[in-house]
Amino acid sequence: LQLGLVGFASASLFAFLWKAHQDEEESRARRAQAEQARLVREGVERERARAIAQKRANELKALEQPLPRTGVMTRFAANWMFESPGGLPSLRVNAPTDASYAVKIVTWDTGVPVLSMFVRAGESGEASVPFGTYRIKMASGTTWYGDTVRFGPDTQYSQVTSPMEFSLRGEILSGHELTLSKVRDGNLRPSPIGADQF
């Protein structure tokens, strides 16, 4: 009887592990299809998009670029119509030593991009931000393949879940500092997003 129970438990464990493996394979295939579709929408030729999404090493190697310098990458013009004579609040981003970050600041309500910045692993970047309330989105990884492919198919995407306000309080400019590594008693709560949401 005990041998039968052990055999049943082993079969159940094997079935559970096999199901988990199948689920992971299906999830990986769905992510690859979604990434391929995104790249095609971004103007990447279909076969090249498939090769990138399937992580073909030779295709990714051909696209590899030096990491951008830490700092502002793009200021989206429509959101910079005026600057305060007293200056603007700033966003400071501190990257961990194991990943670089592309950071995008968009308006909280409408998602209109305001600026993007890059922060290399282990470095800190700072940018002036127009007054307003924003959502902070992040893409992270180690190897850079350009604005479209970003850090490749393994790019980790996330966003800060609470609105971030940049304002003038009395005579004090009120900005934010984000430390993107685990900090004891930290109050940053990032949540995962898809590549299309970045």
C-alpha positions, 0 to 999 in steps of 0.5 A: 500500500505504501509503495502504491501511494509513493508511486501515485505521489510521484506521478502527480508531481510529474504531471504537475511539473509537466503542466507547469513546463507546458504553461511556461512554454505557452507563455514564452510563445505568446510573449514572442508573438506579442514582441514580433507584432510590436516590432512589425508595428514599429517598422521592423521587417517581419522576418527580422522581427521574428528573429529578434522575438525568437532571440536568435543570437546572430540577429541580436548581435548585429543590432547591438549598440553602445549604451546611450550616455546617462541623461535626457534622450528626448524632450517631446516638444509639445510639452515644453511650450514654456519654462518657469523663470524660477526653473523647473522641478527635477527627477533624479533616477538612481540605477542599480549596478546590474541593469540600465534603464530607459525611463519615460515620463508621460502625463498621468491622465492622457499618457502624452510623452513629456521626456525620456531619459537613459540611466546606465547601470550604477549611475544617476541621471537627472532631468528637469520636468515641467509642472504637472502630474505624471506616470513614470514608465521604465524599461530595463536590461543590460544590452542596448539594441536601440530605441525600437528593440530596446534591451531585446526580447528580455526587456523588463517593463514596469511603471510606478503605480502612483502619480508623481507630481512636479510642482512649485510649493511656495518658493520650493520646487518639488520634484522626485528621486527614484532609487531603482534597487531594493531599499529598506522601507522604500515607498516605490511600488512598480508594477509590470507592464507590457512592451506596448504600454511603455 
